[in-house]
């Protein structure tokens, strides 16, 4: 992905060009194909270029139009539609960059311009006449920007390190946000980061800095069902599913000057991306890169991974260039502090796996990376508790039909069907959560991370809310909307900052605006049909998926299937680090180190769950967060 950064002074002073140079210096990995600057009195802006599409070859930023100057990181998918509305001839559009097209749209629609655009974008416009700065982030926030309002100035950058490059920007952890993150609390302060004075623009928003230094953002779009897709028949949804998802995948590849790839978990969503990419890359004379984290080929143990499903897709989709990643020499300590520096924050225990997948795509000649994240709460919901909802709503005929079909397909006896699909969903949410936590070796009630007593007391004193509260019998669409809004409000697309460090642009087709608006219009009756979850995907993409997907059972393979093997391999080192941190005393206000040890050592190697060891994973997550805090504060010398 490309990058942007800049500074606006609203105290009457002029921007020091050296400050802009400091920003671009820290963000140089975003500009392998060049850096362009604009400095004039109270404003300085820069664009760092990573060429992806054909049109990027014509890009010359910053773009000027009278008193307005624009920088952007964008891929606009509805170029032809915008050009027609603006009266731009096809031959002129052919040589027009996306940034120039955005400037033309801004000239016509001003602050309403983002509502007309489809794609991944972040753009910033300076208006010298009104002395205002406007920032706009795409609908689901696939491109991102951070900002700081300082004494007499406002600064923005694609990554936080671009703000920390400035001598007057704070570099301090926000204790309250740390506590919220540890407790998995819902962050009600939308835009807050884990750092004092550093904020992020949410997705689907437009923010304006006025001449006096006041800054505010507003929503121009929220996840919703497109009325054009509502109230249709089954045949319509099958055809529309195919068309909408095909467009979302194709838009990310068809204008690219580089190969693209995907993290392939062997599930319905990443497999759909693989299949639908075929016609596009075939026309380009390319392969589509598949990076998949699997067990070694000669492994014969009980841990299962995605290899079987990837091989099915390889046989069915000859356009795939499959690159398998195994992790024998990798663990959470591999490049740990380098990753802290690169991503401006802590990271998950899967970070070393993700890095290996990025490297595989890059080594195969790719500059675009995707994953199938988001399918579960857009067009491919799994139909959780669908049978119970049918029962409670009195849809008896359909209930008995689906009950029998699920029972036959999954080969379950009546008792297990009743317990799993009727009684368990009727449990109060708090009881169901407690039961699941106990089974996974986690604290039954309250935050499940190994928090200290002080952190727990603070959590309860604030009356905080836990993320993703689930009401089993509510409309599944309500849960989908909550998840979509949470994703939209994210600081940055998960994985995008890490991908940029590897010279890749990261994008998620299932977070495409068109996919979201179609997914929320799909009737719930199509979530589960003929005893099959993901029924619509199986129908719409029957020729895209390998034939075996038609009878595939529920469940996905984990990104790090041998996670417990890795955890046990590094356990002595982690325990030694925990002892050191506990003796230091500075992190005990956050962590219960005794509980962290217990969670880390609870399982034996034979107690694996193919990467789904939640107790061990949360213990490692807490450990990595603690290591990041002391690394950030320089307390681990």
N, C-alpha and C positions, 0 to 999 in steps of 0.2 A: 504494500500500500504506500501511497505517497504521504506527505506530511505538510502541515501548515503551522505557522507560529507568528506571533506578533505582539506589539505593545502599542497602547494608545495612552497618551498623557492628557489629562483633563485639568491640570493645574496651571496651564499657560506655558509650560516648558516644552522643550523639544526633546525628542527621543534620541538617546545616544546610540549611534549605529553599532557601537561595540556590543551593546546588550543584545541586539538582534544576531550578531555574529556568535555570541555565546550560546544563544538558543539553537541556531542551526548547527553549531558544532556538536552539541549534545544529541541532536536528532539526525546526524549525518547518515545513519543507516537507512533512513527513510528516503534518501535522495541519491541513490546510486547513479542516476542518469542526469544529475545536475541540480543546482540550487539557484533560485532567482530571488532578488530582494527588491523591496520598494521602501524608501525612507524619505519622508517629506514632513518636516516640522513636527507636529505632535503625534505622528503615526509612523510605524514601521511594520511591514508584513513580509513574510517569506514563504516561498513554496519549494518543497523538496520533492523532486520528481522520481518516481519509479514507473517506468513505462510498462503498461499492461496491454491496453487495447491499440488497435490500429490508429484511432483518432488521437491517442497520446503523442503520436509522432508529429502532430500539428500543434500541440499545446505550447503556448508561450505565456506563462504566468509570471507575475500578476497580470490580470486582464484589466484594461482601462476603458472606461466609457464616460467621457466628459469628466465630471467631478467624482465619479465612482471608480473604485478599485476593488478587484475581487481576487481571492485565492481560494482554491477548492481541492478537495480530494474526492473524486467522484467517478462513478460509472452510471451514466444515465441510460436506462433501458428503453424508454419511449421517445427516442430521438425523433423518429418520423412524425409521431403525433404532435410533439411540441413544435417541430419545424412547420408543419402544416398550419397550426394555430397562429404562428408568428409570421407566416408568409415567406418562409425561407425556402428557396428552390432546392430540389434534390441535389443538383450538382454543387451548389454552395454548401449544403449540409455534408456532403461527402468529405470535404476537407476542413470541417469545423470541429474543433475540440469540444469535449463536454463542458469545459470551463467557459468557453466562449458562448456556448448554447445557454448555459445557466445565466450568464450576464444578459443575454438577449431576453430571457424569460424574466429576469429581474426588472429590466427596463419596462416590460409590458405590465407585469403583475405586481411588482414591488414585493411587499411582505407576504402576499398570497402565492408567490412563486413556488415555494416548496410543495404546496398542495397539488400542483400540476405535474410535479416530477415523480417518476418511478425509477427506482434504482437504489444503489448504495451511495450516499453522498454526505459530505460535510462542506459547507462553504461559508466564507466570511466576506462581508462587503463593507468597505469604508466609504462613507459619503462625506466628502470634504465640505460641501455646501452647508449641510445640517450638522456636521461634526458628530455623526452617529456611526456606531459600528454594529452590524447585525450578523449574528451567527445562526445557522440553520443546520439541524441534524436530521438525517433521514428517518423514515417512519418508525422502524423498529431498532434504530440505533446501530446499524452495522458499521458505520464510520463514527468516530468519536472525537471529542475535544474537551480539554480541561481548561480551567481559567482561575485567575487570582485577581481580586480587587485589592490593590494596595493603596498606600498613601499617595494620592495624586496620579495614580496610573492603573491601567487594566492590562493584564497580559493573558494570552491564550496560547495553547500548544496541543498538538495531537497526543503527546505523551507528557506525563507529569515531569519527567526529567527536563523537558524544555522550559518548564517554569522554574524548577530548582536551579537552572543555569543562571538565573538573574540574582544579583547580589541582594536585592530587596525583597525577594520572595521567601516566605518562611519554609523551614524544613524540619517539621516537628510532628510527631505522631499525635493523633487525637485519641485520648484515653477512652472517651465515651464511645467512639465508634469501634475501638478495639473490643470493648466489653460487649457491644451489640453483636459484633461478628462472632465472638466466641460463644455467645448464647444462641446463635442462629435466630436472632430477633429480626422481625420485620423492620426495615429502616424507614421510618416515617418522614425523615428529613431527606426528601428526594434530591439527589445531586451531591449529598455529602460524601466525601471520601474518608479514608483513614488518616488524613493529614489536616492539620490546622491551616485554615485559609485557602485550601485547594478544593475546588468543586468541579463537578462534571455536568455538562448539559445532558438532560435525558433525551431519549429518542423521541421523535415526533414533535420536537419543540423548535421554536424560534425565539432567540434572545436579542434584546436591543440594549446597547450602552448609549445613554444620551450624553449631550454635551457637558452636563454637570457631573458625570461619573456615576449616575444611577443605572443599575443594571437589573433587568427582569426578563424572565422568559414566560412564554405561554404555549399551550398545546395547540397545534394545528391539526393533529390527527390522533385518534385513539383506536385500539383494536375493536373492530365491529364486523358484523356480517354485511356483505354487500347485498343490498336489496335485489340486485339483478340476478342473484343466485338463489333467492329464497322461494319456497313454495313450488318447486319443480318436481318432476317425476324421477323415478329411479334411473331411467335411461339417460336423462339429462346429467345427473350427478356422475355417472360413470364416464360419460364423454367429457364433461367439464373438468373432472379430476385429471384426466389424461392431458388435456390441453393446458390447464393452469400450471401444473407441475412441470410439464415439458418446457413451457415458456420460461419458468423460473430458472431451470437448469441451463437452457440454451442461452439466455441473456448473459449468463456469467462466462460463457465460453465462445460464442460465435464471433465476437469482434476481437478476441484476444490474439495477440501476436506471440503468445507463449502457450505452452502446454498447461493443462490444469489437472488437478488430482483431488482425491477424497480420502478421508480417514474411513476405512471400510471395516465395520464391525460385523458384517454378515447379516445385519437385520434388514427389515423391509425398507427403512428409510434410506440408508446409505446404498443399498442395492438398487433402489429406484434411481438414485442419482447416477449410478454406474450405467444402468441400462439406457436411461434417457439421454446420456451424454453421447451415445454411440453415433447417431446420425450427424451430430455437429462435428465431432472430431474426425469422423470418416470423411466428411466433405473437405476438411482441412488437411487430410493426409497424415493425421496424427494418431497417437494412442492416448487413452485416458489413464492417468496414473492412479493406481490403487495402492495405498500404504496401509498395511494391516498388521496389527500386533497379535501374534499367535504363539503357540507353543512350538518348540523346535520340531522339525519334521520327523525325527526319530523318537519323539516322546511317546511313551505307551502307558502313562499313568492315568489317574482318574480325573485330572484337571481337564476341563474342556475349553476350547477356544473357537475362534471364528473360522479356522482354516477350512473346515469341511464346507461351509457355506460360501466362502470366497472361491474355493475350487469349483463349486457348482457354477458360480457366476463367470469364472474364467472360461469354462467350457462353453457356456451359453452366450457369452459376450466376447467375441474374438478381438474387440477393440481395446481390451483392458491390458495394461502393462502393470502386472502385480509385483509389488515389492514387499516381501515379508520382513517384519521386524521381530527379533527375539531379544531378550534382555539379560543374557547370562552375565555380562560384565557391567551392567548398569544398576544403579540403586538411587535412593533419595539423596545421597551425598554427591552424586555425580554432577559436577557443575553447579552445586547448590548456591554458593554465594555469587557466582557469575549470573545466575538466574535472578537472584534478588536485585542485582544492579540493573539487569536488562529489562525486567518487567515492572520495576518501581513498586515492588511489594512482595509479600509472601506468596506461597503457591501450594498447590495440592500435592499429595504423594504421587500422583500420576504424572507430574511434570516431566520427569526423565523419559517417560514413555512418549509423551507428546513431542518432546524435542527430537527423539529418534524418528518419529513419523514425519515431522517437518523436514528433517535432513534427507529422508528417503525421497520425498517429493522433489526437493531441490536438486538432489543428485540425479534424478531422472529428467531434469531439464524443465521443471515446472516453476511457475511464478504465481499460480493460483492454488489455494488449498480450500477445501470445503469439508463439511461433515453433515451427518443426517440429523443433527440436534434440532429439536423443535417439532418433529413430525408427530410426536405423541400428543401434543396439545394444539395441533392445527388440523391437518387433514387425515391423520392416522390415529385418532384416540383408540385406546385399547378396550373400550367398553367396560371399564371397571364398574362392578356392582350393577350391571345392566339387568341381570335376571331379577335382582331384588327390586329394582325400580319398576319393572314390569309387574311384579307381584303386588307391590304396594298400590300401584295405579289401577289395579283390577283388570289388566290386559291378560286375562287368563289364557285365552287360546294361544297367543304368541308366547306367553311364559312357558306353557307345557311343551310347545314345539321346540323352543330354544333350549329348555332344560334337557329334553331328550337328546337333542343334537349335540350339545356340549358333552353330556355324559358319554355318549357313544364315541365321540371323536377323541376325548381325552382318556377314555377307558377307566372311568371312575365309578365306584359303587354309589348307591343312593345315599348312604350315610355321609360319605365324603362330599358329595355334591351339596347336600343340605347344609352341612357345616361350613364349607368353603364359600358357597355362592348364595346362601340364604341367611344363615345365622350370624356368621362373622361380620358381614356388612351392616347388620342391624345393631352391633355393639355401639355404645356411645364412643365418640371420637377419642376421648381421653383414655378409655379402657382399651380400645384397639391399639392405640399408640403405646400404652404401657405394656401390653402383651407382646407387641413386636419388639420393643426395646429390650425387654427381658430375654427374649429368644436370641437377640443379637449381642447380648453381653453389655448392654448400655444401661445407664440410670433410668429407672422406670418412669419417673416423673420429673418434669422440669428439664432444663438444658442437659443434653447428653454428653457434651464435651467435658473433659476433666477440669472444671472451673474450681477455683479456690472458694472457701466459705465466704470470703469478703465479696468476691465477684458475684456469687450466687445471691447474697443478701442484697447487693446493689440491683441485681436483675429483678428481684421480687419487689424491692422498694419502688422501682419505676413502674411496676405493673406491666411489664413489657409483653408484647405479643410475639408468639412464635410464628415463623414463616409457614406458609402452605397448610393452614388449618383446613381440614377436610371434613365435609359433612356428607356421609355416605349416600344419603338418599336425595340430596340436592341434584339439580341438573348438572350433568357432567360439564356442560358448557360454562357454568359459573366457575368451576375449577380451572377450566382452560383459560378463561378471561383473566383470572387472578394471576396465573402463571405468565401469560403474555404481558400483562402490565408490569410484572416484576422484571421480566426480561427487557422490556422497553426502557425501564428506569435504570437499567444497569449502567455502570460507569463506562464500560467498553465491552464489546462483543467478546465473550469468553474465547481466549486463544488468539485474538487478533494482534495484541501487542507482542506476544511470544513469537507468533508467526513472522511479524515484521523484522524481528531480530535475525531471522533466517532468510530474509529477502523475499518473503512471500506475502501475497494479499490473501486475507482470510475472509470467507463469506459463507453464509448459511442460506441455502435455497428455501428451507422451510420457514425462515423468518422473512421471506419476501412479502411485501404488502399484499400482493395479489393472492398469495397462498393463504395468508391469514384471513383475509376477507372472504375467501371462498370456504375455508375450513369452518369458520363460525356460522356459515349458512347451511352446512350439511345436516340433515335431520338425524337426531339421535338414533332413530330406528336403523340407520345404516352403519352404526358403530359395531353392532354384533348382529350377524345374520347367518342362518344355516349352521349355527354353532361355531362360527368363526369370527374372531376379532379381526380387525383390519380387512373386513370383507370388501370394502370399496376399493382398497388398494389391490387386492387380489384380482378383482373383476376388471378394473380399469387397466391394469398393467399385466394381464395374464400372459401376453406374448413377450413382455419385457423381462419378467422374472423367470428364472429356471422353473421347470414344471414342478419340482419338489416343493416350491414355496406355497403351492395351493393347499397342501396338507400340513404345512409347518405348524408346530405347536408354539404356544406362547413362550416368551423368554428371550433375553439377549445375552450375548457373551461379553464379559467385561474387557475393558481396555487393557488391563494388566492381569491376565488370568492367573499368573504365578505370583501375585502380589504377596501372599503369605510366605512363599519361599524367599522372596527378597527381604521381607520384614524380619524373618528369622535369621537370615544371613547377616543383617546389619544390627540385630538386636543388641549384642554386647556393646557396640559403639554408641548406639542410641542411649542405652542405660547409663553408660559412663558420662555422656553429655548431660543427661537429666540430673545425675548426681552433682555434676559441676554447677549447673544452673541453680539447683535447689540450695546448694551451699552458698552461692553468691547472694541469695536472698532477694534480689531486686525484682524477680518475676513471680514471687510467691503471692503477690497481690492479685495476680490473674489466674494462676494455675495451681491445681491440686496435683503435685508431682507424684504423690503416693498412688493416687488413682490412675494417673497416666501410666505408671509402671504396671499396675494391675491389668489395665486394659491391653497394654502392649504384650504382656506375657501370658495372658489367659489361655490362648489357643496353643495347641501343639501343632506340629507341622502336618500331621495327618488330619487335623480338624479344618482342612481347607474348604473353601466354598467358591472356588474358581474366580477369585478376585473380589468376592462380595463379603469380605470379613469386616463388618462395619465397626466392631470394637477396635480391632487393630488399626483400621484405617483412620478412625477419629483420633486415636492416640498419636499416630504419626502426624496427622494434620496439626494437632495441638503442639507437638514437638517442633514442627517446622515453623509454626507461627512464633513460638517462643524464640527460636533461633533467629528468625528475622528481626524481631524486636531488639534483641541484644546486638545483632549485627548493625542495625540501623543506628542504634545509639552508641555504637562503638564500645560496648561493654564486654566484648569477648576477646580482648587483646591477650 
